[in-house]
Amino acid sequence: MGTFVAEIFVDSMPLTASNFLDLARTGFYDGLHFHRVIPGFMDQFGCPFTRDPLSPRAGTGGPPPGSTFVNLATGESIRRSADGTIPDEHTARISNAPGTLSMANTGRKDSGGSQFFINVGQNAFLDWFSPGRSQHPVFGKVVQGYDLIVRISKVPTQADRPLEPITVQSIVIT
């Protein structure tokens, strides 16, 4: 459908940003599909099971269990858990505003991994520092092509899954 550019917040969200950048650099995201899009809310992406856009397991997968990545701010090696998740990073108070990239999770502590969403609505109720159970740390922001993100959120869906698969060909780090 097009391209967009995002700034990744390594300085303020080093653990979550470094995890994302590691997965992008290794090609983890290449060929995956957006599996959940909701107008006025968000576009979700990053489940390895979506390599098959019709997989019933879409939205349930993460990075390789026990794999490692480098925290780009500290140089420390971080090991993903036995189920591929990373520790929650509740440091920078960046709100889930339109255009921000936020770590998806199951609602349990330390359950984020590779899935993230791009907000197309003002979703402050998802901020890790807001009252409530949802705690989704923001680790980036779309700086070019936000109109594409909005268009993705409005495609025809069934149960929030795009009827016509939307594939991410590759993520390029510059």
N, C-alpha and C positions, 0 to 999 in steps of 0.2 A: 504493500500500500504506500510505501515511501520510506523516508529516513527521518530520524530525529537525533539530536545531540543532547547529551546530559552531562552535567558537571557532577562528579562524585566527590563527596566530602571526606577525603582522607584525613584532613587536619582535625575536623571536629568529631568524626565518627570512624576512627581508624580501623577498628576491628571489623565492623560490618562492611565498610567500604573495601577493605583489603580482601575480605572473603569474596565479595562480588567481583572485584577486579581479577582475582586469581581464577575464578570460574570462567570469566569472560576470556582471559588470556589463554586458557587451556582448551577453549572451544566447547566447553560444557553446554553453553546456551545455543550453539549453532544448530539450526534445524528444529528447534523446539517451537511450539505453538502457544499463542495466548489461549488459556483454557477457561477464563472467567472474565467477562466484560459486562459492566453495568453502567448505563448512561447516568451521568450526574454523580457517580460514585468512584469507580476505578476500573483499571485494566490489570489483570493478574497474569503472571508469566513465571517460568523458571522450573517447572516440574519436568524431570527427565522422562516421565511416562508419556508426555505429550509429543514425543517424537512421532508417535502414532496419534494423530489428532482425534481419533475416535476412542482412545483407550478409556475404559471405565475406571482406571486408576489415576486419571488426570487429577492433579491437585494433591496427590498423596506422597510424592517422592521428593528426594533431596540429593545432595551431593554424596559421593562415595564415602561410606562409613570409615572413620579413622584416618581419612586423608588429611594432609597438612597444607597450610598456607603461611605466608609471612605477613605479619602485621607491618605494613609499610611505614608506619610512624615510629615504631620501636625496634624493628628488626627481629622481634621475637617470633619464633615458630609456634604456630597455634595448631593444635590437633582437633579436628572435628570429632564429635562423639561417635559412639558405636552405631548411632542411627543417622550420622551425617550432619548433625546440628551444631550450632555455635552458641557460645554464651550470649545472653542478652546484653546489649550495650545501651545503657541508660545514662548517657552523659550530656550530650548537647540537647537543649530544649528547642528543637526545630519542629514546627507543627506540620501536620499532614494537610498541607494546603494544595490547591490545584497545581499540578505539574511536578510534585515531589515524588521521589522514589522511596518506598518504605518496605521494610522487611516484613514479609508475611510470616505467620506462625500459627500454631494450633490453639493458642490461648494458654498453653502450659508454659512454665518457665523454661528458658533456654531451648525453644523448639523451632527457631528459625534456621534456615539452611541455604537453599538456593532460590526459593520462591520469593518474589517481591511483587509489589503492585505500584502502579503509577496513579496517583490521585487525579480525578477529574472533577472533584467536588471539594468543598471545604469540609474536611473530615477530622476536625480537632478532637472529636470523641475517641479517635484511635490513637491519640498521642499517649506515649508512655507516661507522661506526667499529668494526664488528666484523670479525673475520677473514673472508676469503672475497671472492668476486667481487660479490655483491649489495650494492648501495649505494643505499639508498632513503631520502632525507631526509624526516623527519616535519615537516609544516607546519601541523597542526591537530589538533583532538580533538573528537569528538562529546560534547556536554555535556547533550543532552536527546534521548531517542528511540533510545538504543543498542539497545533490544530490537527495533526495526524493522530495524536493520542486521543483527542476528543472524537475524531471520526471512528477510530477503532472501538471506542466505548458504545457507539451507536449502531454497530452492524447488527443485522438480524441474528437472533440467538434462539437456542432452545435450552432451557434450564441454565441460562447465563453463558452457555458455550457457543461461540460463533458457529453458525451453520456452514459458512465457507471458511475453512481453516486459514488462520493468519500466522504465517511462518516468519520467524526471525532467521534470516539467512546467516548473519554474523554480527558480532559486536566488535567494533574496532576501537582499540585504546590508543589515544594520541597523547 
